[in-house]
Amino acid sequence: MAVLVDGQAEADIRGAVVGGNATMINALRVHTEGIGGDSHVQNSPLNTPELSIGPRRVVPLVVAGESHAGLKEMLEAQSKAPVARETDGMYLWLRDGGSAWTPRSAADHHVMDALSSEPSGLPYDQVIDSGLHKNAANRLLAVGVLGMAGFTPTDAMHVLGKDTRYETNAAELGAGLLARQSDRFGVRLAKDPIAISDQVYRSVAMKLAMAILAATFDYDDLPAAEVAGPLMTEALSRSATQRTGTLSVHVGVESPLVAVGAPAALYFPEVARLLRTDLIIPDHSEVANAVGAATGNVRLTTRVTVTAPRRGLFRVHSATEPKTFYELSGAQEFAEGAAREELGNKMALAGAETFDIENSWVLKEINVKNRPLFVEAVLTSTAYGHPLMNAT
């Protein structure tokens, strides 16, 4: 997510934030959030809301059902069981090449031995029967030794008929298994597969809306942590349900949303409604990320400052040592040349051997006894170029 100004994502002088710490390396002001069609949807009865979406990624049931014969049998058997279990709808298998992994513990041995005997995979509860085995499975999933299928937003969209790429039976069974699980009061999560899938759809939209609000808070230099506060949560909740109250509370974004990627048309109409804004989905948005990777350009910016130690003397502060001139025009010419050289070196490192440069000057002067006094001039030079693509 990024705020676009004149078609460009702005840079952040604080740099990319890693582990909550600003790196102070100039970077685009972009925010990321791990929400996708393959996010694992689970019941979290001790939390509010009860549905947990992600951050773990799994293979959607509709996808895994086409290549793992035992998955549908598991879903049908669990649907007939009298008692719901939190592991219902979860299926494990050993990935190609996974058998070459050297187990690190007895728990690793247990999980891998169980799945080695069943190439198509096994229900999660037939492999994992202790906390040690669960931890081992999580480690093996993280390093790519195991694969796991579970109910996902992609499955929910198939149940709702908004996505029709795969046969829906596995998704409907998985939705039914999730719907019959209980919340913290012992009440079913939903009455049927349609209702629980609609909850998943709206929960994903809510998470996306919260992530966008956090990005806009940061852009406006507001504390992003406040997005999770009660007023923000209540405002979005009222947008979602159209509920009113004695308190009038609303939240949204002023700019329209521009959504790209395959799921854009599925989720973002609801996100735009929650944020009380317009939505733009460009033509062929489903392949925008791939096209962007192939046709994207390189944009680099540098700044050079010219100061005046005294009247009639102009000093250029560039990447090299300061250089002094007696004419402003000479200082500006040198500054533009220094910026061009610096950007040329950086563009070459970025893979763009040909590029264009735009220069913009901001001059600051004050009047002293009716005479203009030069204070400083700041040059902003921006280079635009296309990276060379290897012909294969």
N, C-alpha and C positions, 0 to 999 in steps of 0.2 A: 504494500500500500504506500502511495506517495501522493502528496499534494502537488498538482501541476500548475505552474504559472507560465503563461505564454507557451504552453506546450512542452515545458521542460520541468523535470523534477529538480527541486533546488538542492544545493549542497548544504551540509551541516559542518560548520567549522569545528564543532566538538568531535567530529569523526564518528566512526562506527562504535557502537556501545557493545562491549563484550563482557559478559558476567556482571552487568550493571556499572561498568567502568568505561568512561569515554576514552577512546584511544588517542584523540587529538590529531588523527590523520584525516584530512579532508575527505569526505565521502558523501554520497547521495543520501538525502534524508528519507530513507525508505524503512518501512516497518514490515516485519513478517509475522505470520501467525500460523501455527500448525493445525489447520482445519481442512479436511479434504473428504472426498467421496469414499476413501478407504479408512477413515478414522473409526476405531472400534467403539461401538455403542454398547454400554453396559448399564446395569442397574446399580445404583449406589444408594441403598436405602437409608444410610445414615446422613446423607447430604441433602441440601436443597439447592437446586432441583435434583430429583432423583436420578435423572439420566446423565451419565458421564459419556462425553464424546471426545475420544482421543485422550492423550496425544499418541497412544500406540496405534500403529497402522497394521491392518490385517487385510487378507484377501476377502473381498465381498463374497457372500454365500452364492450369489448368482454366477459369479465367475468360477469359484472353486468347484461348484457342483458339476461343471462341465468336464472336469478332468479328474475328479476324485469320486470314484463310484460309491464309496462308503458314506459319503457326506449326507446324501438324501436319505439313506437308510437310517442314519443316526437321527436326523431331524424328525423323521416319521415316528421312530421309537420313542424319542423324548416327548413328542407331542401326546403320545398315548399314556405316558407315565402319570401316576396320580399326583405326584409332588413335583413342583418346579424346583430347579437347582440353579445356582448362580452361574454354573459352567455350561448350562444348556446353550446349544448353538455354536459351541467352540470346538474346532477340529484341528488336529496337529498332524504334520507329516515331516519326513526327513527330506530336505531339499537335495537336488542333484549335486553330488560331490560332498554332501554333508557327512557321509560315512567316513571320509578321509580325515575329519576333524578329530584331534586327540582329546578325549575327555579329560577334564581337569579335576574331577571329583567322583565319588561313588554315585552321587545324585545325577551327574552328567551321564555316567555309565547306564544308570537305570532308565533314563529318558531315551537315550539313543538306542539301547538294546530293544526296548519295547517297540520303537518305531521302525527299527531295522527289519523286524519280522513281518511288518505290514507296509509294503511299499506305497500303497494307496493312502495310508494314514489311519488314525484312530481317533475316537472321541477324546476330548481333553481329559475327562474324568476317568478314563481307562488307563491313562498314562501318568497323571499327576494325582497322588494321594497323600501328599504331605507338603508342609511349607518348604522343606528343603528341595523337593522335586519342583515346586512352583518357581523357586528362585533359580534353579538350574535351567528350567525351560525359558525363563525370561532372559537369562544370559545367552542361551543358544539362539533365541529369536533375534536378539540384538546383533549378534555376529553373523547372522544369515545361515546358520546351520539348519534351523527349523523353519517351516512355514506354518502359518496358522490362518484359519478362516473364522470369521465371526460376522455378526450383524453390523452393518455399516449404513451410512446415509445413502450410498448407492442402492442398497437393498430396499431401503425405505422408499426411494423414488420409484423403484420398480413396482412396489406394492401400490403406490398411488397412481401409477400409470403415467408418471411424468418422464420416465426413462424406459425405453422399450428395446434396449440392445440385447437383452438376454431373456431366456425363459424364466418366468417369475415364481415357479413353484417353491424353490428353495428359499427365496426371499419371504414368501407368504408364511411358510412354516417357521422360519426364524423370527418373523415379526410376532407370530402367535406365541412362541416360547417367551419372548421378551414381555409381551403384554400381560401374560398371566403371573409374572413375578410381582412381589408385594413391595409396597413402600414401607416407611418406618412405622406406619400405623396398621400394617397388615392388610392394606387395601390393594387390590389389583392396580397395576400401573395404567392399564387401559382395557376397554371392554373387548376390543378385537384388533386384528392386524392393521386395519385402516387407521384406527384411532392412534395406535402407538407410532405408526409411520408418520402421521401428521405431527405428532409431538416431536419426533426426531427432526423433521423438516423445519419446524418452527424454532427448535433449539439451535440448529445449525445457523439459521438466519439471525437469531439473537446473538450468538457468539461472534458472527461476522460483524454485526452492527456494533457490538462492544469493542471489537478490535479496531474498527474504523474510527470510532469515537476516541479511542486511546491515541491513534495517530494524529487526529485533529487537535486533541488537547496538547500534544507535544509540539505541533506546529505553531500553536498559539501561545507556547511557553506557559502552559498551565500544568499542574501536577497530574500526570496520567493515572496515578494510583486512585485519584478521586472518581474515575470512571466506574469503579466497582462499588462506589458508595451508595447508600440507600436511595438518595434522590435520583441519581442517574438510573439505577436499576428500576425504580418505580416509574420513572418517565417512560422508559422503553417498554415496561410491562403494560402501561396504559395504552401505548401506541399499538402493541400487539393485540390487546383484547378490546380496544375501543372503550375501555372502562373509564368513568369519570369519578370525581370525588369532590369533597369540599375544597381540597387543595388543588390549585391549577399548576401543573408541572409538565413541562414539555422539553424535549431535547432533540436536536437534529443537526444537520450540516447545511451550510448556505450553498455550497457548490454542488452541481450534479455529480452523481457517481458514474464513472466510466468503467464498465466491467468487461474483462476479456477472459478467455479460457473456456474449456468445454462446459463447465457447470454454470457459466454466467447466467444463461437464460433460465436455469432451474431455480436458483436461490435468490438472485439479486432483485427481482421484483418485490419480494417480501422485505429484503433488507432496505430498499429505498423507501418502502412504505413506513417501516419502523423509524427511519431517520428523517421522514417528512421532506424528501427531496426528489428530484427527477433522476431518471436512470437512462443512460446511453449505452446501448450494446451495439458496437460497430458491426458492419457486415463481416462475415467470416471470422467472428471473434473466437470461434472454437480453435482456430489454428494460429491465433495472434502470437502466442508465446513462441511457437516454432518459427514463424515468419520473422519475428523480432530477433531471434537468435541468429538468423541467417542474414538479415539486412540491417541490423542495428549499427549505429555509428558510434564513434569514440568522441567524447566531448571533454576537453580539459581546459581549466581556467587558471590563470595566474594574475597577480596584482603587483604593480610597481608604483612606488610612491616617490614624488618629487617634493622636496621641502626647500625652504629658503632660510639658511642660517642668518642672512642679513639681506637688506634690500639690494637687488641687482645680482644676487648670487643664487644659483639653483643647484641643488644636490639630488642626484638620482640614487635611490636605494633599491638595488636589484639583487639578484642571487649572488653577484660578485661583490667586490668592495665598492663603497660609494664613489661616485664620480661627479665632479663639480663642473658647472657650465655658467657662462655669463649671459646667455640668452635662453629664455624659456623654450623657444622653438628647438634649439639644439638639444636641450635636456629631454624634450618630448621625443624627438627623433631617436636619441640613444635609448630611451626607455622602451620604445616600441621594438627596436632591434634586439634589445636584451630579452624582452618577453618572447619575441619570435624564436630566438635561439633556444631558450629554455623549453618552450612548448614543442619545438621541433624534436629535441632529444626525447622528451616524454612521449610524444606521439609515436616515434619510431619504436620505443620500448613497448608501446601498447599495440603495435602491429599496423599502424596507419602511416604509410610512407608518404601519401599525398593528402593534403588537408588545406582548409581555408581558415583564415584568422579574422576575427572581428575585434576591433579596438574601440573602447569607450572611455572617454576622459571625464572626470568630475573635478572641476576647479573650485577652490575655496578662496575667496578674497574678502577683505573687510575695508571699510572706508576709514581712513585716518586723516583728519584735517582736509576732508574733501578730496583726498587722493586714494586710489585703490592700492591696497597693500596685499601682495600675494602671501597666502598662508601655506597652501599645499595643493598638489594635483595628484589624483589617484588614477592610474591607468588599469583598466580591467581588460585583459586580452583573453579571448576564448577561441580555441581551435576546434574545428569540426572535420572529421575524416572518417573513412570507412576502413575497417580492418581487412587485410588481405585474407582471402579464403583459399585454402589449398585445393587445387583442382585434382579430384580423384574420380 
